[in-house]
Amino acid sequence: MQVEQYDEVLGAEVSRRMMLLRLATGLVQGVLLYLLYRAAVINMWPATQPFLFMPLFMLVLLLPVVFISSLGHMTSRSVALWTTAAGAALVVLALHEAWRNAGAAHLNYDFMGRPSQRVPSMLLIVFSSVFLYIAHALVMAATTDGKRIASYGSYFEVAWKLAVQLLFSAFFVGALWSVLWMGAGLFDMVKLDFLKRLLGKSWFVAPVICFAFSCALHITDVRPSIVRGIRSLLLVLASWILPVAVVIIGGFLCTLPFTGLDGLWKTRFATSLLLTTVAVLVMLINCAFQNGQTAASLAIRIAARMAAILLLPLTGIAIYALGVRVHEYGWTADRVVAAACLLVASCYAIGYQWAAHRYETWLVEIAPVNVGAAFLVLAVLLALFTPIADPARIAVANQVLRLERGLVKADKFDYRYLRFEGQRYGQQALQRLAQQGVGADAKVVSERAAAALKQTERWNPNGGKATATTIAANITVVPASEVLPASFIAQEWKEAPGQMLPHCLTNDVQQCTALLLDANGDGKRDILLVNQSYGGGYLYVEQPDGQWLLAARLDIGCRPMLDALRAGRYTLVEPNLKALVVGGLQLQFEPVYPDENCKAINPAG
């Protein structure tokens, strides 16, 4: 009855005028997105004002989807009120993002890949989209039922219909773009590149994508029966994955008493993996449960009940894993976000556990749990993206407290974290530490905090300019009895076009091994720099004027070979294969290593 009533509302209110309004909204959205993009590229107003540009960008990017989806399902007054409320929420989130970024060293990147404080982070865009999706589904369902808290059947219908709409609208845009590029390739074969050039123009790309997305939203909205059929098929298929997931996850939990938890902690991502597992189980349980009135086989019912029981131990282990990391290293922004996710996961785990132990029903009690969890997610997201529970604020306060209490030594404290990931809170904390210092080593704290405030790059504290001290500290010489030439250490290193410098020449975090050898047989020592993190080798040869230039690169194909080089176990020999001289340049063949044991193919056959 509810489903038929929903179809009647759609059929009565969606008209040709509504279709034109939706398509016009998509086209206007595309034009506005292009104008904002253009303003950011050429650095003109409003892109020069982060407190204006960021809210505008968020509104133009997300609010039209809410408006288009509301049309035809609400009265004009309700559409205006809900769109205004959603827009106000986006403005609040965007203003907070601009405020916390003000003066921060860790910058987002604009559309051209340049550091920028005016573009919202991808994290904000993604979680704002999730916030609007949940809130919109709740509002639409309440409108359908005509009451503030709708029935679970309405929530199910609206939420899954909206999810399928968004999924297939994105698919439609991707398919359209594939066809356009296919056409560009066909025209390009006959020396007509107008379509290829057109697809590279931002003034064409943005309106076409937004127009196509709004068109797909309209088509899927006026064909609810088709959308419902696709949804039912997806849910049925997904529900049959549930027994497989239960067997795998149940087997994993059964092995823990014998293997212990040490393996989990060593991964360093145990909490995130366990949270992902919980999220997958919750989704699969709901695919099987649907609106609570759909018939399911006995195997699916048993699997869903077992999955609901498995949620609690998974969440408990994830909480313990996060607690271990926090106890050892304190809070970081990522751990605060993980804690917020665990709060939501705990709501599901406890609620589903309660539902699973009601054997006389088919998990009916998870319906109110799902509704309550939806409101909890909205509250958590608002807290995380406002000063109430800003992860950066909590993390900075906790890390500084650990420093003050002596839980971490002054010379081991990560001042760069405050500088580049603490947002404005980190900058304020560093300024206070630089002025006052804390703890027994207040002078060390003050000096290091002041040095961190001067840094402009997270992983390159010298701003791309190596110093003699940096180079000497970063490079381990082989053999150990040798030292790097003074001219090599003192040289000012700059990247030439197409020639990337080893990180140890610009970064005091990355290290290299330097092998002193005579690679060209001229009787002088050359320098082979081998990266610490991966097997790239760079051969530098001294020129008559005393400058060291990159003469060749060495591809080190496997780990044992890299270890042998660093240990100094090598010899210089004549190559097995002759070289090719092409255009006056000599090209040397490189050996191929089919496996990780450094077994090269014999070039002699």
Helices and strands as residue ranges (DSSP letters): H 2-13, H 16-41, H 50-70, H 76-101, E 108-109, E 115-116, H 122-145, H 152-189, H 194-198, H 202-221, H 224-239, H 242-259, H 262-267, H 270-289, H 298-329, H 333-356, H 366-384, H 391-404, H 415-421, H 423-436, H 442-454, H 468-474, E 475-478, H 486-490, G 503-505, E 512-517, E 526-531, E 536-542, E 548-555, H 559-566, E 580-582, E 585-587
